[in-house]
Amino acid sequence: MAFVLSLRWRGVPEQPPDKAARRARRRHARRNLAKATLWAACFVYVFYFVLSWNQPTDSFSIIPHFPASPFLRRLLMPLWLYLRGLVGFALSAGSRPTYILGHAYSHGVWFYFPTLFVLKSPLAFLLLLILAASVAIVLKVRSGGQLSAIPSGMELHWRAVWVSLAVFVAACMLNRLDLSIRHFVVALALLILLLAPLPRMLESLQRSNWRGARAGKWATIGLAAASVPPPCGSILITFHS
């Protein structure tokens, strides 16, 4: 919904100009969304079906016994496990005590996940994000908004990425259920995707004779290399030492 509203507020070049073509595009998008939802549901069902294969089906004892009842119970087991977990999470997702930055709170706090992101992320990755934001500002100012780091035809994808990031981060900050950093991994993946235009932006600035472009390239290479985790052998040696 947020993505659709963003397109109504400010369109992208990929959108067709006339209303009939836009309506046809929206119908096509709705069909694709329905297909994607159906495929996702199928994958989730298969995942739960495999993991629940050896679990008892006593929850469906209400079903009368007949020759095919064991097979029917097994088919219903993934749906039951998923819905039971969903309802249980909804009932427990109110709030929980939080301890962060040396203070204990009896409830969740809005700055929990942003703080956790800064504390848990490698310094090189944080510096890379700052560098990308700075280079984007410089490019916009020097070109007067005429140059774009997004290749032609990819504007719609770019809009989907950053709108998804904004919605996900807002939901995490508004929700008072403060959990571990793994529940913020979607935002981390989207942030990594947003770093993709950085080399293209530096290349554009170098063509416009910006003095800091070469230094920015070397800084990007160094920070990207520093963000790569060490090999598994090094981790094991460090752990045992």
PyMOL commands that set and color helices and strands:
alter all, ss='L'
color gray80, all
select helices_A, chain A and resi 2-9+19-51+58-60+69-92+112-120+123-143+155-174+181-194+198-207+212-227+232-240
alter helices_A, ss='H'
color red, helices_A
select strands_A, chain A and resi 98-100+103-105
alter strands_A, ss='S'
color yellow, strands_A
deselect
rebuild
show_as cartoon
